[in-house]
Amino acid sequence: MVIPVAIAILFLSFASEARDLEVRAFFGKEALPFSWASGVFRDGDDVWVGTKGGSRIYSLSGKAWRPPPAGFAGNAVTGLARFRGELYVGTDLALNVGGPTGWKTIDRVANAASANGDMVASEGLLWVAARTMLGGFVQYDGTQWKLLSRGEGTGVMNNITRIAIWKGELWAGTTNNGIFILKSGKWTVIGPEDGLPGLWITSLAGTEDGMYAGSPDGLGYFDGSRWKVYRVADGLPSNKVSALKVHENKVIVGTFDRGISVFDGRSFRNIGRAEGLSDDRVESIEVVDDTLWVGTINGLSLVRIP
């Protein structure tokens, strides 16, 4: 079933510093089943948008929405990755795997429930962090799944928030332990005493030059040797960072209460409800060509900065 693209849309544009900013805010249920857009992920020609009431897929070439395929389990999409010719999509219920023969659902790996998973594929491995009390951190080599821990006696890692690969290292943000880094088979734990803005890491995004880490206490940046923290005094619209995405050597910073900010390494350009964003609480950010798809608790906003 293809869902018509007719949506209630608010168009706003204004000039600032000789550049036009165009924001399109999607409201209503003509395309999305629920206004709370909690996850946005691109897979080639498709953009997956997860909401608290279900997910939809937008075809960039066909310019139309469609529901997830038959056999797909869960409502809100929480993570997405391509691995060995198959598409892995995490939801609030399970890990869905789509391939040539259709879709299958993985709801448990060893003792870990596969709900609310974030994932990344790198160097022949798929890493999945299931963000649930009964979850954990798992690794898949195409044949076998392996439940990870930081060492004997540490137990499963079920407090992972987001994961990323940077310079061959696996970085995992947590809810209460800062960041876990896996390098050459060994884990390192870093926290505020090492320069992080806080223990709760909500988001991670790496660039060629460094790694950004978002937290409710500010935006951290690691240049390979030391951390720098950015807060409201430095130009951020809010210290409460909720999401991160890299776009053309710029970092798009989502916040819990003040919209988004585009950071070029020198200054922040802040965009919120006053500029047309559908809400100031940002849940997820994706880049589609020259447009930012911003999921908020009150709709999906498309932001194009020429």
C-alpha positions as CSV (number, residue, x, y, z in Angstrom):
1,M,0.0,0.0,0.0
2,V,1.3,3.4,-1.0
3,I,0.2,6.3,1.2
4,P,-0.3,9.6,-0.7
5,V,2.2,12.3,0.1
6,A,-0.4,14.9,0.7
7,I,0.4,16.2,4.2
8,A,-0.5,19.3,6.2
9,I,2.8,21.3,5.8
10,L,3.9,24.6,7.2
11,F,6.2,26.5,4.9
12,L,8.5,29.1,6.5
13,S,11.6,30.8,5.1
14,F,13.7,33.8,6.1
15,A,17.0,35.4,5.2
16,S,19.8,35.4,7.6
17,E,23.4,36.4,7.0
18,A,22.8,36.4,3.2
19,R,21.5,32.8,3.3
20,D,17.9,31.6,3.1
21,L,16.8,29.0,5.5
22,E,13.9,26.8,4.4
23,V,12.0,24.7,6.9
24,R,9.1,22.4,6.1
25,A,7.2,21.0,9.1
26,F,5.0,17.9,8.6
27,F,1.9,17.7,10.8
28,G,-1.1,15.4,10.8
29,K,-1.5,11.7,10.2
30,E,-1.8,11.7,6.4
31,A,1.8,10.3,6.2
32,L,2.9,9.5,9.7
33,P,0.7,7.3,12.1
34,F,1.7,9.5,15.1
35,S,3.2,12.9,15.5
36,W,6.0,11.8,17.9
37,A,8.8,11.1,15.3
38,S,11.4,9.3,17.5
39,G,13.8,8.0,14.8
40,V,14.8,8.9,11.3
41,F,17.2,6.7,9.2
42,R,18.2,6.6,5.5
43,D,18.8,3.5,3.5
44,G,19.6,4.3,-0.1
45,D,16.4,5.6,-1.7
46,D,14.3,5.0,1.4
47,V,14.0,7.1,4.5
48,W,12.6,5.3,7.5
49,V,10.7,7.4,10.0
50,G,9.7,5.8,13.3
51,T,7.0,7.1,15.6
52,K,5.5,6.0,18.9
53,G,2.5,4.7,16.9
54,G,4.3,3.0,14.0
55,S,6.8,3.5,11.2
56,R,6.6,4.7,7.6
57,I,9.1,4.5,4.7
58,Y,9.4,7.4,2.3
59,S,10.7,6.7,-1.2
60,L,12.9,9.6,-2.4
61,S,12.4,8.6,-6.1
62,G,8.7,7.8,-5.9
63,K,7.9,10.6,-3.5
64,A,5.5,8.5,-1.6
65,W,5.1,6.9,1.8
66,R,4.5,3.2,2.5
67,P,4.2,1.1,5.6
68,P,6.9,-1.4,6.6
69,P,6.8,-4.8,4.8
70,A,4.8,-7.8,5.9
71,G,6.5,-9.7,8.7
72,F,8.0,-6.5,10.2
73,A,7.7,-6.4,14.0
74,G,7.5,-3.3,16.2
75,N,6.4,0.3,16.0
76,A,9.2,2.9,16.4
77,V,12.4,2.3,14.4
78,T,15.4,2.8,16.7
79,G,18.4,1.8,14.5
80,L,19.3,0.7,11.0
81,A,22.3,-0.8,9.2
82,R,23.2,-2.7,6.0
83,F,25.3,-5.9,6.6
84,R,26.2,-8.6,4.1
85,G,23.4,-7.8,1.7
86,E,20.7,-7.7,4.4
87,L,19.0,-4.8,6.1
88,Y,18.9,-4.8,9.9
89,V,16.2,-2.6,11.5
90,G,15.8,-2.3,15.2
91,T,12.5,-1.3,16.7
92,D,10.9,-1.0,20.2
93,L,10.0,-4.7,20.0
94,A,12.7,-6.6,18.2
95,L,15.5,-6.7,15.6
96,N,14.1,-7.1,12.0
97,V,16.3,-8.6,9.3
98,G,15.3,-8.1,5.6
99,G,16.8,-10.1,2.8
100,P,16.0,-11.7,-0.6
101,T,13.6,-14.2,1.0
102,G,11.7,-11.7,3.1
103,W,11.8,-10.6,6.7
104,K,12.6,-12.4,9.9
105,T,12.5,-11.2,13.5
106,I,15.1,-11.7,16.2
107,D,13.7,-11.0,19.6
108,R,16.6,-12.4,21.7
109,V,20.3,-13.1,21.4
110,A,21.5,-15.3,24.2
111,N,20.1,-13.6,27.3
112,A,19.7,-10.3,25.7
113,A,16.3,-9.0,24.5
114,S,16.7,-7.4,21.1
115,A,14.5,-4.3,21.7
116,N,15.3,-0.6,21.1
117,G,18.6,-1.5,19.3
118,D,21.1,0.9,17.8
119,M,23.5,-0.6,15.4
120,V,26.5,-0.1,13.1
121,A,28.4,-2.3,10.6
122,S,32.2,-2.1,10.3
123,E,35.0,-4.4,9.1
124,G,33.0,-7.5,8.6
125,L,31.1,-7.2,11.9
126,L,27.6,-6.0,12.9
127,W,27.3,-4.4,16.4
128,V,23.9,-4.1,18.0
129,A,23.2,-2.4,21.4
130,A,19.8,-3.3,22.7
131,R,18.6,-0.5,25.0
132,T,16.4,-2.3,27.5
133,M,16.8,-3.5,31.0
134,L,17.0,-7.1,29.7
135,G,19.2,-6.1,26.7
136,G,22.9,-6.1,26.1
137,F,25.6,-5.5,23.5
138,V,26.0,-8.1,20.8
139,Q,28.3,-8.8,17.9
140,Y,27.5,-10.7,14.7
141,D,30.1,-11.9,12.2
142,G,27.6,-13.2,9.6
143,T,27.4,-16.6,11.2
144,Q,27.3,-16.4,15.0
145,W,26.0,-13.9,17.5
146,K,28.1,-13.1,20.5
147,L,27.0,-11.4,23.7
148,L,29.7,-8.9,24.9
149,S,30.9,-7.7,28.3
150,R,33.7,-5.5,29.4
151,G,35.4,-8.5,31.1
152,E,34.8,-11.3,33.6
153,G,32.4,-10.3,36.3
154,T,31.2,-7.1,34.6
155,G,27.9,-8.6,33.3
156,V,26.0,-7.6,30.2
157,M,26.1,-4.0,28.9
158,N,22.4,-3.1,28.9
159,N,22.9,0.7,29.5
160,I,24.2,1.5,26.0
161,T,22.6,4.5,24.4
162,R,24.3,5.0,21.0
163,I,27.2,3.4,19.2
164,A,29.7,4.7,16.6
165,I,32.9,3.7,14.8
166,W,35.7,6.2,14.8
167,K,39.2,5.5,13.5
168,G,38.8,1.8,13.9
169,E,37.5,2.0,17.4
170,L,34.0,1.1,18.7
171,W,32.5,3.9,20.8
172,A,29.5,3.2,23.0
173,G,27.7,5.9,25.0
174,T,25.9,4.9,28.2
175,T,23.2,6.1,30.5
176,N,25.4,6.3,33.6
177,N,29.0,5.3,32.8
178,G,30.2,7.8,30.3
179,I,31.7,6.1,27.2
180,F,33.0,2.6,26.6
181,I,35.7,2.4,23.9
182,L,36.8,-1.0,22.3
183,K,40.2,-1.0,20.7
184,S,42.3,-4.0,19.9
185,G,40.0,-6.2,21.9
186,K,40.2,-4.2,25.1
187,W,37.7,-1.8,26.7
188,T,38.5,1.6,28.1
189,V,36.0,3.6,30.2
190,I,36.1,7.4,30.1
191,G,34.0,9.8,32.2
192,P,33.8,13.4,33.4
193,E,37.2,13.1,35.0
194,D,38.6,12.6,31.5
195,G,36.8,15.6,30.1
196,L,33.3,14.4,29.2
197,P,30.5,16.9,29.9
198,G,28.6,14.2,31.9
199,L,28.0,10.5,32.6
200,W,24.9,10.2,30.5
201,I,25.8,10.2,26.8
202,T,22.8,10.6,24.6
203,S,24.5,10.6,21.2
204,L,27.8,10.2,19.3
205,A,29.0,11.4,15.9
206,G,32.5,11.2,14.4
207,T,34.2,13.4,11.9
208,E,37.6,13.1,10.2
209,D,39.1,15.3,12.9
210,G,37.3,14.1,16.1
211,M,34.4,12.6,17.9
212,Y,31.4,14.5,19.3
213,A,29.4,13.3,22.3
214,G,26.1,14.8,23.4
215,S,24.8,14.8,26.9
216,P,22.2,16.7,29.0
217,D,25.2,18.7,30.4
218,G,26.6,19.9,27.1
219,L,28.4,18.9,23.9
220,G,31.8,17.2,24.2
221,Y,34.4,17.1,21.4
222,F,37.5,14.9,21.4
223,D,40.3,15.8,19.0
224,G,42.3,12.6,19.5
225,S,44.1,13.8,22.6
226,R,41.8,15.9,24.7
227,W,38.2,16.9,25.3
228,K,36.6,20.3,24.9
229,V,33.0,21.0,26.1
230,Y,30.6,23.4,24.5
231,R,27.6,24.8,26.4
232,V,25.1,27.7,26.2
233,A,27.9,30.2,26.9
234,D,29.6,29.1,23.8
235,G,26.6,29.5,21.5
236,L,24.6,26.3,22.0
237,P,20.9,26.9,22.3
238,S,20.7,24.5,25.2
239,N,23.1,22.3,27.3
240,K,20.6,19.4,26.9
241,V,21.9,17.6,23.8
242,S,19.7,14.8,22.5
243,A,20.9,13.9,19.0
244,L,23.9,14.4,16.7
245,K,24.5,14.1,13.0
246,V,27.5,15.0,10.8
247,H,26.7,16.9,7.5
248,E,29.5,18.2,5.2
249,N,32.0,18.6,8.0
250,K,29.3,20.3,10.1
251,V,27.8,18.8,13.2
252,I,24.0,19.1,13.6
253,V,23.1,19.2,17.3
254,G,19.6,18.3,18.5
255,T,18.5,19.3,21.9
256,F,15.8,18.3,24.3
257,D,14.3,21.8,24.6
258,R,15.7,24.3,22.1
259,G,15.6,22.7,18.6
260,I,18.7,22.1,16.6
261,S,22.0,23.9,16.0
262,V,24.4,23.7,13.1
263,F,28.0,23.9,14.3
264,D,30.9,24.5,11.8
265,G,33.6,24.2,14.4
266,R,33.6,27.9,15.1
267,S,30.0,29.1,15.6
268,F,26.5,27.7,16.2
269,R,23.5,28.5,14.0
270,N,20.4,27.8,16.1
271,I,17.1,26.7,14.6
272,G,13.9,26.2,16.7
273,R,10.2,26.7,16.6
274,A,10.6,30.4,15.9
275,E,12.3,29.4,12.6
276,G,9.6,26.9,11.7
277,L,10.8,23.7,13.4
278,S,7.7,21.6,14.4
279,D,8.9,21.4,18.0
280,D,11.9,22.3,20.1
281,R,12.3,18.8,21.5
282,V,14.4,16.9,19.0
283,E,14.5,13.1,19.0
284,S,16.5,12.2,15.8
285,I,18.4,13.7,12.9
286,E,19.1,12.3,9.4
287,V,20.8,13.9,6.4
288,V,19.1,13.4,3.0
289,D,21.1,15.1,0.2
290,D,21.1,18.8,1.2
291,T,18.2,18.5,3.7
292,L,18.1,17.6,7.4
293,W,15.2,15.4,8.4
294,V,14.5,16.3,12.1
295,G,12.2,14.1,14.1
296,T,10.6,15.9,17.0
297,I,7.9,15.0,19.6
298,N,5.4,17.0,17.5
299,G,6.1,16.1,13.9
300,L,8.9,15.8,11.3
301,S,10.7,18.8,10.1
302,L,12.8,19.1,6.9
303,V,15.4,21.8,7.0
304,R,17.4,22.8,3.9
305,I,20.3,25.2,4.4
306,P,21.7,26.3,0.9
